[in-house]
């Protein structure tokens, strides 16, 4: 007999936000940008114009819970868990510096010339609408909120 298993795949976009400790939190390049901005300097590379769909960790966790809750309404397939709006690394950095402008007088942004792979220059845009139709899930944290929560976490660690 063949087992008929239902398998649901969640494809996460780039995730940022607090983890269980500072070391794990800093594994995300987006969290590293926030952390470096807190120390007054950020390095940007040649791929700073590349756009990625990034999502705050709390929204990812909610999507996982909703996957369990609505598992019977989902079909065996993959679903994007993302913000559904791409942002460049440079734009993300500007959001961070804007939020920190009252706390840190000047954040030095240094452009680093370093040969990067084609993979590092890719753009990614995801669309969560299929998942939303089945679960009513959507991200609740826009980038400004997610950045603020991550700043607060990193400042207290």
N, CA and C atoms as a LAMMPS dump frame, in Angstrom:
ITEM: TIMESTEP
0
ITEM: NUMBER OF ATOMS
471
ITEM: BOX BOUNDS ff ff ff
-5.0000000000000000e+02 5.0000000000000000e+02
-5.0000000000000000e+02 5.0000000000000000e+02
-5.0000000000000000e+02 5.0000000000000000e+02
ITEM: ATOMS id mol type element x y z
1 1 1 N 0.829 -1.19 0
2 1 2 C 0 0 0
3 1 3 C 0.869 1.248 0
4 2 1 N 0.458 2.202 -0.787
5 2 2 C 1.15 3.485 -0.788
6 2 3 C 0.531 4.373 0.274
7 3 1 N 1.402 5.021 1.032
8 3 2 C 0.909 5.984 2.019
9 3 3 C 0.517 7.262 1.308
10 4 1 N -0.624 7.757 1.654
11 4 2 C -1.041 9.039 1.093
12 4 3 C -0.869 10.087 2.177
13 5 1 N 0.297 10.705 2.157
14 5 2 C 0.61 11.73 3.137
15 5 3 C 0.396 13.109 2.538
16 6 1 N -0.153 13.946 3.32
17 6 2 C -0.311 15.337 2.899
18 6 3 C 0.923 16.096 3.397
19 7 1 N 1.586 16.766 2.474
20 7 2 C 2.791 17.515 2.811
21 7 3 C 2.598 18.962 2.399
22 8 1 N 2.821 19.842 3.346
23 8 2 C 2.712 21.281 3.099
24 8 3 C 4.091 21.891 3.315
25 9 1 N 4.574 22.603 2.319
26 9 2 C 5.867 23.283 2.401
27 9 3 C 5.623 24.775 2.568
28 10 1 N 6.345 25.372 3.49
29 10 2 C 6.301 26.82 3.645
30 10 3 C 7.638 27.361 3.146
31 11 1 N 7.591 28.246 2.182
32 11 2 C 8.81 28.854 1.651
33 11 3 C 8.929 30.249 2.235
34 12 1 N 9.869 30.387 3.158
35 12 2 C 10.065 31.655 3.845
36 12 3 C 10.967 32.561 3.031
37 13 1 N 10.617 33.833 2.99
38 13 2 C 11.538 34.813 2.419
39 13 3 C 12.599 35.098 3.482
40 14 1 N 13.441 36.077 3.258
41 14 2 C 14.476 36.433 4.237
42 14 3 C 13.817 36.877 5.535
43 15 1 N 14.247 36.273 6.631
44 15 2 C 13.641 36.529 7.939
45 15 3 C 14.589 37.391 8.773
46 16 1 N 14.011 38.366 9.473
47 16 2 C 14.801 39.156 10.413
48 16 3 C 14.015 39.31 11.699
49 17 1 N 14.719 39.698 12.742
50 17 2 C 14.089 39.891 14.045
51 17 3 C 14.789 39.07 15.1
52 18 1 N 14.393 39.246 16.356
53 18 2 C 15.054 38.586 17.479
54 18 3 C 14.988 37.066 17.419
55 19 1 N 16.014 36.46 17.98
56 19 2 C 16.061 35.015 18.153
57 19 3 C 16.228 34.752 19.655
58 20 1 N 16.59 33.537 20.011
59 20 2 C 16.696 33.201 21.437
60 20 3 C 17.87 33.888 22.122
61 21 1 N 18.885 34.278 21.344
62 21 2 C 20.002 35.009 21.926
63 21 3 C 20.649 35.887 20.851
64 22 1 N 21.564 36.721 21.282
65 22 2 C 22.199 37.673 20.371
66 22 3 C 22.985 36.96 19.269
67 23 1 N 23.705 35.903 19.621
68 23 2 C 24.521 35.181 18.642
69 23 3 C 23.665 34.636 17.495
70 24 1 N 22.562 34.014 17.818
71 24 2 C 21.669 33.5 16.772
72 24 3 C 20.999 34.634 16.003
73 25 1 N 20.665 35.687 16.705
74 25 2 C 20.037 36.838 16.048
75 25 3 C 20.954 37.407 14.976
76 26 1 N 22.241 37.454 15.24
77 26 2 C 23.189 38.066 14.304
78 26 3 C 23.559 37.159 13.132
79 27 1 N 22.956 36.002 13.028
80 27 2 C 23.164 35.155 11.845
81 27 3 C 22.43 35.702 10.628
82 28 1 N 21.424 36.526 10.847
83 28 2 C 20.682 37.146 9.755
84 28 3 C 21.413 38.413 9.315
85 29 1 N 21.657 38.527 8.016
86 29 2 C 22.366 39.725 7.534
87 29 3 C 21.557 40.993 7.792
88 30 1 N 20.251 40.903 7.781
89 30 2 C 19.431 42.081 8.057
90 30 3 C 19.554 42.494 9.523
91 31 1 N 19.615 41.524 10.416
92 31 2 C 19.838 41.838 11.822
93 31 3 C 21.227 42.433 12.034
94 32 1 N 22.209 41.949 11.276
95 32 2 C 23.575 42.498 11.393
96 32 3 C 23.598 43.966 10.979
97 33 1 N 22.846 44.32 9.961
98 33 2 C 22.785 45.726 9.542
99 33 3 C 22.23 46.579 10.681
100 34 1 N 21.175 46.107 11.327
101 34 2 C 20.582 46.842 12.448
102 34 3 C 21.599 46.955 13.592
103 35 1 N 22.25 45.856 13.902
104 35 2 C 23.243 45.828 14.988
105 35 3 C 24.391 46.798 14.699
106 36 1 N 24.892 46.773 13.479
107 36 2 C 25.99 47.673 13.114
108 36 3 C 25.55 49.13 13.161
109 37 1 N 24.323 49.408 12.746
110 37 2 C 23.811 50.784 12.809
111 37 3 C 23.775 51.273 14.252
112 38 1 N 23.46 50.385 15.174
113 38 2 C 23.458 50.757 16.591
114 38 3 C 24.846 51.173 17.076
115 39 1 N 25.884 50.643 16.432
116 39 2 C 27.255 51.028 16.809
117 39 3 C 27.747 52.217 15.978
118 40 1 N 26.897 52.719 15.076
119 40 2 C 27.232 53.929 14.337
120 40 3 C 27.851 53.732 12.97
121 41 1 N 27.922 52.489 12.498
122 41 2 C 28.491 52.28 11.158
123 41 3 C 27.87 51.069 10.475
124 42 1 N 27.639 51.231 9.183
125 42 2 C 27.056 50.164 8.378
126 42 3 C 27.881 50.027 7.106
127 43 1 N 28.212 48.803 6.755
128 43 2 C 28.89 48.521 5.495
129 43 3 C 27.869 48.012 4.489
130 44 1 N 27.834 48.638 3.332
131 44 2 C 26.972 48.174 2.246
132 44 3 C 27.861 47.669 1.113
133 45 1 N 27.419 46.626 0.461
134 45 2 C 28.189 46.013 -0.611
135 45 3 C 27.561 46.333 -1.963
136 46 1 N 28.159 45.818 -3.013
137 46 2 C 27.704 46.119 -4.382
138 46 3 C 26.251 45.706 -4.632
139 47 1 N 25.74 44.819 -3.841
140 47 2 C 24.361 44.345 -4.04
141 47 3 C 23.345 45.178 -3.263
142 48 1 N 23.716 46.363 -2.844
143 48 2 C 22.823 47.191 -2.014
144 48 3 C 21.527 47.569 -2.72
145 49 1 N 21.497 47.496 -4.037
146 49 2 C 20.274 47.828 -4.801
147 49 3 C 19.411 46.575 -5.05
148 50 1 N 19.966 45.4 -4.745
149 50 2 C 19.2 44.165 -4.926
150 50 3 C 17.996 44.183 -3.999
151 51 1 N 16.87 43.764 -4.528
152 51 2 C 15.636 43.79 -3.739
153 51 3 C 15.285 42.392 -3.265
154 52 1 N 14.894 42.335 -2.005
155 52 2 C 14.493 41.076 -1.396
156 52 3 C 13.182 41.283 -0.669
157 53 1 N 12.447 40.225 -0.594
158 53 2 C 11.228 40.228 0.205
159 53 3 C 11.648 39.745 1.586
160 54 1 N 11.531 40.6 2.577
161 54 2 C 11.938 40.226 3.931
162 54 3 C 10.724 40.265 4.849
163 55 1 N 10.792 39.442 5.881
164 55 2 C 9.643 39.327 6.787
165 55 3 C 10.134 39.214 8.226
166 56 1 N 9.37 39.787 9.114
167 56 2 C 9.697 39.784 10.536
168 56 3 C 9.357 38.422 11.144
169 57 1 N 10.199 37.956 12.048
170 57 2 C 10.096 36.61 12.624
171 57 3 C 8.737 36.325 13.271
172 58 1 N 8.15 37.284 13.921
173 58 2 C 6.853 37.084 14.576
174 58 3 C 5.781 36.69 13.555
175 59 1 N 5.845 37.279 12.369
176 59 2 C 4.888 36.94 11.315
177 59 3 C 5.114 35.525 10.795
178 60 1 N 6.365 35.097 10.754
179 60 2 C 6.685 33.727 10.339
180 60 3 C 6.107 32.738 11.351
181 61 1 N 6.305 33.02 12.617
182 61 2 C 5.773 32.137 13.675
183 61 3 C 4.255 32.055 13.585
184 62 1 N 3.599 33.179 13.371
185 62 2 C 2.136 33.17 13.219
186 62 3 C 1.709 32.339 12.012
187 63 1 N 2.474 32.401 10.93
188 63 2 C 2.154 31.599 9.74
189 63 3 C 2.284 30.109 10.034
190 64 1 N 3.293 29.74 10.809
191 64 2 C 3.464 28.327 11.18
192 64 3 C 2.27 27.86 12.015
193 65 1 N 1.875 28.668 13.004
194 65 2 C 0.699 28.317 13.816
195 65 3 C -0.554 28.203 12.949
196 66 1 N -0.72 29.127 12
197 66 2 C -1.888 29.072 11.123
198 66 3 C -1.841 27.868 10.189
199 67 1 N -0.656 27.423 9.823
200 67 2 C -0.528 26.213 9.01
201 67 3 C -1.08 25.015 9.771
202 68 1 N -0.756 24.943 11.04
203 68 2 C -1.257 23.85 11.879
204 68 3 C -2.771 23.982 12.059
205 69 1 N -3.208 25.194 12.357
206 69 2 C -4.63 25.442 12.61
207 69 3 C -5.504 25.131 11.392
208 70 1 N -5.008 25.505 10.197
209 70 2 C -5.802 25.341 8.983
210 70 3 C -5.267 24.215 8.086
211 71 1 N -4.563 23.281 8.681
212 71 2 C -3.916 22.225 7.898
213 71 3 C -4.898 21.486 6.983
214 72 1 N -6.068 21.223 7.471
215 72 2 C -7.05 20.473 6.663
216 72 3 C -7.538 21.256 5.451
217 73 1 N -7.469 22.585 5.503
218 73 2 C -7.901 23.373 4.331
219 73 3 C -6.783 23.579 3.314
220 74 1 N -5.562 23.22 3.691
221 74 2 C -4.433 23.377 2.771
222 74 3 C -4.265 22.105 1.953
223 75 1 N -3.854 22.273 0.709
224 75 2 C -3.56 21.086 -0.096
225 75 3 C -2.06 20.844 -0.072
226 76 1 N -1.645 19.662 -0.458
227 76 2 C -0.218 19.36 -0.542
228 76 3 C 0.392 20.27 -1.592
229 77 1 N 1.161 21.222 -1.141
230 77 2 C 1.728 22.216 -2.055
231 77 3 C 2.749 23.028 -1.264
232 78 1 N 3.315 24.03 -1.913
233 78 2 C 4.179 24.957 -1.195
234 78 3 C 3.494 26.318 -1.171
235 79 1 N 3.784 27.056 -0.104
236 79 2 C 3.176 28.362 0.1
237 79 3 C 4.266 29.356 0.501
238 80 1 N 4.211 30.521 -0.09
239 80 2 C 5.162 31.571 0.264
240 80 3 C 4.73 32.263 1.543
241 81 1 N 5.667 32.393 2.451
242 81 2 C 5.468 33.158 3.679
243 81 3 C 6.427 34.336 3.56
244 82 1 N 5.868 35.489 3.272
245 82 2 C 6.681 36.651 2.953
246 82 3 C 5.881 37.919 3.241
247 83 1 N 6.495 39.039 2.969
248 83 2 C 5.829 40.32 3.17
249 83 3 C 5.098 40.771 1.904
250 84 1 N 5.462 40.194 0.773
251 84 2 C 4.893 40.509 -0.552
252 84 3 C 5.236 41.914 -1.023
253 85 1 N 6.354 42.416 -0.572
254 85 2 C 6.858 43.692 -1.055
255 85 3 C 8.377 43.669 -0.91
256 86 1 N 9.06 43.78 -2.027
257 86 2 C 10.52 43.748 -1.985
258 86 3 C 11.074 45.096 -1.568
259 87 1 N 12.227 45.044 -0.917
260 87 2 C 12.917 46.244 -0.469
261 87 3 C 14.409 46.014 -0.68
262 88 1 N 15.111 47.041 -1.128
263 88 2 C 16.554 46.889 -1.329
264 88 3 C 17.262 46.972 0.027
265 89 1 N 18.458 46.45 0.061
266 89 2 C 19.265 46.517 1.28
267 89 3 C 19.524 47.988 1.621
268 90 1 N 19.713 48.798 0.605
269 90 2 C 19.934 50.227 0.803
270 90 3 C 18.687 50.895 1.411
271 91 1 N 17.497 50.565 0.916
272 91 2 C 16.252 51.117 1.466
273 91 3 C 16.046 50.663 2.916
274 92 1 N 16.354 49.405 3.18
275 92 2 C 16.236 48.856 4.535
276 92 3 C 17.157 49.627 5.479
277 93 1 N 18.378 49.899 5.03
278 93 2 C 19.341 50.65 5.837
279 93 3 C 18.835 52.061 6.11
280 94 1 N 18.207 52.675 5.126
281 94 2 C 17.656 54.027 5.325
282 94 3 C 16.541 54.025 6.37
283 95 1 N 15.712 52.977 6.367
284 95 2 C 14.67 52.872 7.393
285 95 3 C 15.286 52.769 8.791
286 96 1 N 16.368 52.025 8.889
287 96 2 C 17.048 51.862 10.183
288 96 3 C 17.631 53.193 10.642
289 97 1 N 18.352 53.856 9.749
290 97 2 C 18.999 55.119 10.142
291 97 3 C 17.954 56.175 10.501
292 98 1 N 16.826 56.161 9.821
293 98 2 C 15.745 57.104 10.155
294 98 3 C 15.243 56.848 11.575
295 99 1 N 15.071 55.567 11.914
296 99 2 C 14.574 55.243 13.261
297 99 3 C 15.595 55.563 14.342
298 100 1 N 16.869 55.46 14.005
299 100 2 C 17.914 55.687 14.997
300 100 3 C 18.403 57.136 15.035
301 101 1 N 17.886 57.984 14.157
302 101 2 C 18.403 59.355 14.03
303 101 3 C 18.328 60.161 15.329
304 102 1 N 17.344 59.885 16.169
305 102 2 C 17.235 60.61 17.437
306 102 3 C 18.154 60.027 18.504
307 103 1 N 18.551 58.77 18.336
308 103 2 C 19.377 58.105 19.338
309 103 3 C 20.869 58.183 19.019
310 104 1 N 21.201 58.125 17.752
311 104 2 C 22.6 58.128 17.324
312 104 3 C 22.788 59.309 16.384
313 105 1 N 23.701 60.2 16.751
314 105 2 C 23.839 61.441 15.989
315 105 3 C 24.231 61.206 14.534
316 106 1 N 25.128 60.274 14.285
317 106 2 C 25.526 60.035 12.902
318 106 3 C 25.857 58.564 12.709
319 107 1 N 25.28 58.005 11.669
320 107 2 C 25.605 56.628 11.303
321 107 3 C 26.389 56.692 9.998
322 108 1 N 27.595 56.192 10.051
323 108 2 C 28.468 56.215 8.879
324 108 3 C 28.147 55.008 7.998
325 109 1 N 27.798 55.289 6.754
326 109 2 C 27.515 54.209 5.799
327 109 3 C 28.693 54.138 4.832
328 110 1 N 29.338 52.989 4.839
329 110 2 C 30.525 52.786 4.011
330 110 3 C 30.176 51.808 2.891
331 111 1 N 30.475 52.205 1.657
332 111 2 C 30.259 51.329 0.51
333 111 3 C 31.526 50.511 0.274
334 112 1 N 31.392 49.215 0.339
335 112 2 C 32.519 48.294 0.205
336 112 3 C 32.49 47.676 -1.193
337 113 1 N 33.599 47.736 -1.861
338 113 2 C 33.713 47.069 -3.165
339 113 3 C 34.295 45.683 -2.915
340 114 1 N 33.476 44.691 -3.136
341 114 2 C 33.881 43.307 -2.932
342 114 3 C 33.154 42.478 -3.972
343 115 1 N 33.881 41.626 -4.649
344 115 2 C 33.263 40.8 -5.676
345 115 3 C 32.276 39.838 -5.021
346 116 1 N 31.046 39.929 -5.467
347 116 2 C 29.992 39.064 -4.943
348 116 3 C 29.515 38.118 -6.038
349 117 1 N 28.945 37.029 -5.636
350 117 2 C 28.428 36.061 -6.61
351 117 3 C 27.143 36.598 -7.249
352 118 1 N 26.764 36.01 -8.356
353 118 2 C 25.497 36.378 -8.998
354 118 3 C 24.328 36.123 -8.052
355 119 1 N 24.447 35.092 -7.246
356 119 2 C 23.411 34.761 -6.267
357 119 3 C 23.171 35.944 -5.324
358 120 1 N 24.24 36.625 -4.924
359 120 2 C 24.115 37.765 -4.01
360 120 3 C 23.454 38.975 -4.661
361 121 1 N 23.417 39.001 -6
362 121 2 C 22.819 40.131 -6.714
363 121 3 C 21.364 39.858 -7.121
364 122 1 N 20.832 38.744 -6.687
365 122 2 C 19.481 38.371 -7.108
366 122 3 C 18.438 39.263 -6.459
367 123 1 N 17.283 39.303 -7.068
368 123 2 C 16.109 39.96 -6.511
369 123 3 C 15.088 38.873 -6.2
370 124 1 N 14.288 39.099 -5.188
371 124 2 C 13.245 38.128 -4.871
372 124 3 C 11.994 38.859 -4.412
373 125 1 N 10.883 38.452 -4.978
374 125 2 C 9.578 38.949 -4.579
375 125 3 C 8.683 37.738 -4.373
376 126 1 N 8.033 37.663 -3.243
377 126 2 C 7.105 36.573 -2.976
378 126 3 C 5.678 37.081 -2.914
379 127 1 N 4.738 36.158 -2.942
380 127 2 C 3.326 36.514 -2.882
381 127 3 C 2.622 35.513 -1.972
382 128 1 N 2.091 35.991 -0.855
383 128 2 C 1.46 35.117 0.132
384 128 3 C -0.04 34.929 -0.09
385 129 1 N -0.614 35.452 -1.167
386 129 2 C -2.071 35.468 -1.325
387 129 3 C -2.718 34.08 -1.348
388 130 1 N -2.051 33.103 -1.934
389 130 2 C -2.633 31.745 -1.951
390 130 3 C -2.747 31.215 -0.523
391 131 1 N -1.691 31.421 0.264
392 131 2 C -1.717 30.999 1.667
393 131 3 C -2.787 31.774 2.438
394 132 1 N -2.914 33.058 2.154
395 132 2 C -3.886 33.899 2.848
396 132 3 C -5.324 33.443 2.571
397 133 1 N -5.588 33.047 1.323
398 133 2 C -6.946 32.593 0.979
399 133 3 C -7.366 31.386 1.807
400 134 1 N -6.41 30.528 2.13
401 134 2 C -6.715 29.311 2.888
402 134 3 C -6.715 29.525 4.397
403 135 1 N -5.94 30.514 4.872
404 135 2 C -5.738 30.65 6.313
405 135 3 C -6.129 32.014 6.888
406 136 1 N -6.361 32.982 6.048
407 136 2 C -6.621 34.371 6.463
408 136 3 C -5.373 35.043 7.06
409 137 1 N -4.201 34.391 6.968
410 137 2 C -2.953 34.953 7.499
411 137 3 C -2.465 36.102 6.633
412 138 1 N -1.848 37.07 7.273
413 138 2 C -1.096 38.105 6.584
414 138 3 C -0.081 38.657 7.575
415 139 1 N 1.013 39.224 7.071
416 139 2 C 1.996 39.783 8.002
417 139 3 C 1.423 41.008 8.71
418 140 1 N 1.673 41.102 9.994
419 140 2 C 1.14 42.201 10.8
420 140 3 C 2.191 43.277 11.086
421 141 1 N 3.454 42.943 10.884
422 141 2 C 4.546 43.86 11.194
423 141 3 C 5.133 44.43 9.911
424 142 1 N 4.924 45.726 9.677
425 142 2 C 5.607 46.32 8.532
426 142 3 C 7.081 46.477 8.891
427 143 1 N 7.894 46.915 7.935
428 143 2 C 9.335 46.975 8.182
429 143 3 C 9.695 47.94 9.31
430 144 1 N 9.008 49.051 9.403
431 144 2 C 9.309 50.011 10.467
432 144 3 C 9.077 49.386 11.844
433 145 1 N 7.987 48.652 11.995
434 145 2 C 7.682 48 13.273
435 145 3 C 8.701 46.897 13.564
436 146 1 N 8.979 46.066 12.566
437 146 2 C 9.944 44.974 12.743
438 146 3 C 11.331 45.491 13.085
439 147 1 N 11.749 46.561 12.416
440 147 2 C 13.054 47.156 12.715
441 147 3 C 13.074 47.684 14.141
442 148 1 N 12.02 48.387 14.552
443 148 2 C 11.963 48.936 15.916
444 148 3 C 12.037 47.824 16.952
445 149 1 N 11.293 46.731 16.752
446 149 2 C 11.318 45.611 17.699
447 149 3 C 12.714 44.982 17.75
448 150 1 N 13.37 44.881 16.612
449 150 2 C 14.712 44.291 16.568
450 150 3 C 15.724 45.216 17.232
451 151 1 N 15.603 46.518 16.986
452 151 2 C 16.479 47.491 17.669
453 151 3 C 16.331 47.348 19.182
454 152 1 N 15.095 47.301 19.651
455 152 2 C 14.859 47.182 21.1
456 152 3 C 15.46 45.907 21.667
457 153 1 N 15.334 44.808 20.945
458 153 2 C 15.91 43.539 21.403
459 153 3 C 17.436 43.656 21.477
460 154 1 N 18.058 44.166 20.412
461 154 2 C 19.519 44.235 20.367
462 154 3 C 20.072 45.222 21.397
463 155 1 N 19.351 46.284 21.668
464 155 2 C 19.812 47.258 22.669
465 155 3 C 19.796 46.658 24.068
466 156 1 N 18.927 45.708 24.305
467 156 2 C 18.803 45.11 25.629
468 156 3 C 19.615 43.837 25.81
469 157 1 N 20.429 43.484 24.827
470 157 2 C 21.247 42.273 24.926
471 157 3 C 22.707 42.616 25.097
